[in-house]
Amino acid sequence: MKVKIYTDGAARGNPDGPGGYGTVLEFIDSKGQLHTKELSCGYKKTTNNRMELMAVIAGLEALNRPCEIELYSDSKYVVDAFNQHWIDGWLKKGWKRGKNEPVKNVDLWKRLLKAKEPHQITFIWVKGHDGHPQNERCDKMAVAAALGDMLFWAAVVLVAATAALTSLLLNAHAKRAEQGSNLAAIAAIAGCGIGTAASLCLAHHMEIASLAGAVVVKAAVAGTLSSIIVGICLYLLGYQRTYTESDLS
């Protein structure tokens, strides 16, 4: 079975910052139909090279039978290790390189070699950020996975801030109009709705998750958490005051 695998890794604050990888597998069946599978995952503390390796490992470990593989990566670190036979030298030297220096990321290199065993693989280097469709897709998934948590909490803050501001403005209007604080509650709900929609758009645009369902879940969680936050803020700041007859007299 012939399979094409496209991979990319990303890290922010490299080294030892958040990172992620993106992998796309493509297979054309006997009827000429293209089948695609996408994989991505984020890590709180990693390096770019480790994510490049993990992208390849994830793709290979997703296969359940020996395959003839074309593997595309924009990482010279990965591609040249095989095409320039660096890894053969590392193995002969007991995972040492250069002036007897230890090879970095040995744990992942060993895992990659094990995942590679059943397959025939051709490693192909592609230039990154050069318009290659699958490479661009992998890059987006890798970056999204790396930034996923930060963007999620940014969306939560956006929701809460939107709801609180809207509630504040309408509550001020309600006081002037002597209509009680019901408008404030309505505003809070409306604000949460607006903020949740904004967080959903943010999640979709930044591709926090490759599956639409996961994006919706994240947005729903953001809306729920922000509702709690807004409720506490409204209570503490007195925006949910209930007017009595004496208040209106």
JOFENKA-V937767 format. One record per residue. N is the residue number from 1. PHI is phi in whole degrees, 0 to 359 (NA if undefined). NEAR is the number of other ideal C-beta (glycine too) atoms within 10 Angstrom. Layout:
N/PHI/NEAR  N/PHI/NEAR
This chain:
1/NA/12  2/265/11  3/226/22  4/250/18  5/238/29  6/243/27  7/223/31  8/200/33  9/232/32  10/212/26  11/214/24  12/252/14  13/73/12  14/298/17  15/270/13  16/64/11  17/243/15  18/293/20  19/210/30  20/196/25  21/226/31  22/225/31  23/223/30  24/237/24  25/251/22  26/232/15  27/217/16  28/254/13  29/280/9  30/295/5  31/268/5  32/83/6  33/270/8  34/276/8  35/245/10  36/234/11  37/228/14  38/244/14  39/228/21  40/202/25  41/200/18  42/246/22  43/226/17  44/285/10  45/216/12  46/200/24  47/228/19  48/296/21  49/296/19  50/295/21  51/289/27  52/297/27  53/293/25  54/296/26  55/298/30  56/291/27  57/301/21  58/300/19  59/296/25  60/290/24  61/288/14  62/281/14  63/274/18  64/249/7  65/204/8  66/299/11  67/224/19  68/262/11  69/241/20  70/254/16  71/249/23  72/254/20  73/215/26  74/264/21  75/262/22  76/296/12  77/303/15  78/278/22  79/296/19  80/290/14  81/301/20  82/260/17  83/289/13  84/263/11  85/61/10  86/299/14  87/295/17  88/296/11  89/293/14  90/298/17  91/295/13  92/296/9  93/267/14  94/69/9  95/61/14  96/242/14  97/218/14  98/53/9  99/272/5  100/61/8  101/273/9  102/292/12  103/288/18  104/281/15  105/61/16  106/303/11  107/301/10  108/282/17  109/298/19  110/295/11  111/294/17  112/295/20  113/299/13  114/294/12  115/292/18  116/280/17  117/310/8  118/284/12  119/247/17  120/256/11  121/238/17  122/250/11  123/269/18  124/235/14  125/272/14  126/235/16  127/287/9  128/285/14  129/55/10  130/236/9  131/88/7  132/290/17  133/305/9  134/290/20  135/294/22  136/296/16  137/296/19  138/299/30  139/298/19  140/298/17  141/294/26  142/295/28  143/295/22  144/298/22  145/295/26  146/292/30  147/260/20  148/310/22  149/296/13  150/295/14  151/292/19  152/298/20  153/289/12  154/297/15  155/294/27  156/299/21  157/298/14  158/300/18  159/299/28  160/298/22  161/295/15  162/298/22  163/295/28  164/296/22  165/295/13  166/298/22  167/296/28  168/300/18  169/295/14  170/287/21  171/293/24  172/298/13  173/295/13  174/297/22  175/295/17  176/295/8  177/273/9  178/52/9  179/251/12  180/80/17  181/254/20  182/300/14  183/299/19  184/296/24  185/297/18  186/298/14  187/297/25  188/298/25  189/296/15  190/298/16  191/297/25  192/298/25  193/297/16  194/297/15  195/295/28  196/296/24  197/298/14  198/296/16  199/294/28  200/296/18  201/298/13  202/297/19  203/299/24  204/292/15  205/295/11  206/273/19  207/54/19  208/304/23  209/228/20  210/283/17  211/262/9  212/301/10  213/300/8  214/294/13  215/296/21  216/299/14  217/299/13  218/298/22  219/294/24  220/296/13  221/297/15  222/299/27  223/296/20  224/295/14  225/298/16  226/293/26  227/298/20  228/296/10  229/299/18  230/296/25  231/301/16  232/295/11  233/298/17  234/297/22  235/293/11  236/294/9  237/269/13  238/80/10  239/282/23  240/258/17  241/301/16  242/257/8  243/280/14  244/259/9  245/298/6  246/293/6  247/295/11  248/267/9  249/277/5
